[in-house]
């Protein structure tokens, strides 16, 4: 009997040992598979990623920051980013230039400041801010995104007119600059053009740091705006054109603001001498091409007053007594 018991114990030990060995063996095999599987999975995506790049090259979307609309999609590879960086950069610079300044078929993002004006009822007619697309910054952003494919927002900088509403009632207190030019009262059409353009800049508020654009304030010189055909100087010749005489308004304005510490952004001379201002003291304009622009760097806000009579145009710059004493 004892032999049978001993035999059963020995057989049982062998059976349990066999199960234990099998269990450990299976566990080791399973662990080996688990260790190998991540390695195989980490290698496959690399191959897949390279194939994906070939099928779908990296793209850079240029996005409008106001509407979040994609306005341009670039393929750095197709444009030579990986093979000719200098040529690629020039392409991006060209694109930035066109987006900022526009093309023949599409306006750019850059917008000149249109200043606020006080109407006949004393109400403020709001203008619009100056908007500048920083071309260099856009180029840098695109170059940076050319390795990642992330979206690029257009860098737009907005400058609002800078003056305090509470200063408006006193802006006409003191005259800090004035200039008068004269014209022939018999030249009816020309005088009408002077009157219309003078009215357009009358009561314009120029805040400290603001940009003034003659063309933006007076608008297109077309018959629909009341402008008449009159003599004007073009390429050293006197010809008839709609709006002739408007340059007397812009030239008179130049001689006024030139008495103040302003900074000129744009100014052009006539191809012939004009008789209403001394030689070299003119500022010719042509809507869409030649403009008279300046920035008010005097440190104080002021208002433009334009008065026309039977044979004269007087433009004054006025401000508050407080600001006038600082100039």
Secondary structure, DSSP 8 states (H G I E B T S, - for coil): -HHHHHHHHHHHHHHHHHHHHHHHHHHHHHHHHHHHHHHHHHHHHHHHHHHHHHHS---EEEE-TTT--EEEEE-TTTTTTTT-HHHHHHHHHHHHHHHHH--SSS--S-B--B--EE-TTS-EE--B-EEEE-HHHHHHHHHHHTTT---EE--EEEE-----GGGGGGTTSEEEEEEEEE--TT-HHHHHHHHHHHHHHTTEEE-TT-EEEHHHHH----GGGT--EEEEEETTEEEEEETTTHHHHHHHHHHHHTTS--EEEE----SS--SSS-TT-----BTTTB--EEE--SSS-EEEEEEE-SSEEEEEEEE-HHHHTT-
